[in-house]
Amino acid sequence: MITVSLVIKMVSWGFAIKKGAIIFLWTIVWAIIGGIIGAVLGGTAFIGILMNPAGVTTDTILGAFLGMMAGVLIGSIITSILVFATILKITMESTLEEAKKP
């Protein structure tokens, strides 16, 4: 059964929306950073083909494609880890902040 003291200690919607907005904005930052990392790693494989257009074979195209996919995968993994870390950090800080209230 929910008691009155538990209801009083719940966070407000404004507090929750503020923390959600902070997490959302950090997610955008991490997506940009992960996208840059993926573009740099994947782009280097593609530039390898452009630098030697005479020697382009099916193998080099396939290798460049796999290199681009690896770059995108690494960027996505980095982005995911940073987003999860942000969610954990904001949640823990919010919990500690609420626990310190009288």
N, C-alpha and C positions, 0 to 999 in steps of 0.2 A: 504494500500500500504506500502511495506517495504521500509524504508528510509535507506540511507547509514549509519547514526548514529546507527541504530539498528543492522545492520550487523556487524559493527565494535565492538560492545559490546558483541557479542556472544562469548562463550568460545570455545577454540580450541579442536580439537579431542584428542590431547595429554593430555590436562587437564581432559577431560571427561573419557578417558581410564584409566588414573591414579586413578581417584576417583572410577571408576568402579572396578578396581583391588583391591583397599583398601576395598570396600564393599564385594567383593568376598572372600578375605582372612579372614575378620572378620566373614563372614558367615561360613567358614570352622571351625573357632575357636568355634563359638556358636554351630555348629552341634556336635563337639566333646564333648563339655560340656553337651549339652542336651542328647547325647548318653550315657555319663557316668551316668548322673542322671537317665535316663530310665533303664540302665542296673543294677544300684544299687537297684532301687525300684522294678524292675521286677525280678531281681535275688534273692532277699530275699524271694519272694513268692515261687520260684522254689527250693531254698535250704531247705525250710520247708518240702518239700516232701522228699528230699534226706536224711534228718536227721531221718526220721521215715519210712523206706521202708516197715515195717511190717503192718503199719496202713494205707496204701494207699488204698483209695476207689475212686469211681467215683466222689464223692463230693469234696474230697481234690484235685484231679486232676483238676476239673473244677474251684475250688477256686484259685488254683495256676495259672491257665491259665488266669483267670480274673484279678488276681493281676499283672501278667506280662503285660497284655494289659493296665491296668491302669498306670503302670510305664512307658510304652512306650508312652502312650498318654500324661502324664504329662511332660515327656522329650521333646516331640514334641511341646507342647504348649509353654514351656519355650524357646525352640529354635526359634520358630516363633516370639514370642514377642521380643526377643533380636535382631533378624535379622531386623524386622521392625524398631526398635529403632535405629539400626545402620544406616539404609538407611536414616531415618529422620535426624539423627545427622550429617552425612556426607553431605547431601543435604543442610541443613541449614548453616553449616560452609562454604561450597563452595559458597553459595549464598551471605553470608556476606562478604566473601573474595573478591568476584567479585564486590560487591556493593561499597567496599572501594576503588577500583581502580579509578583513575581519568578518 
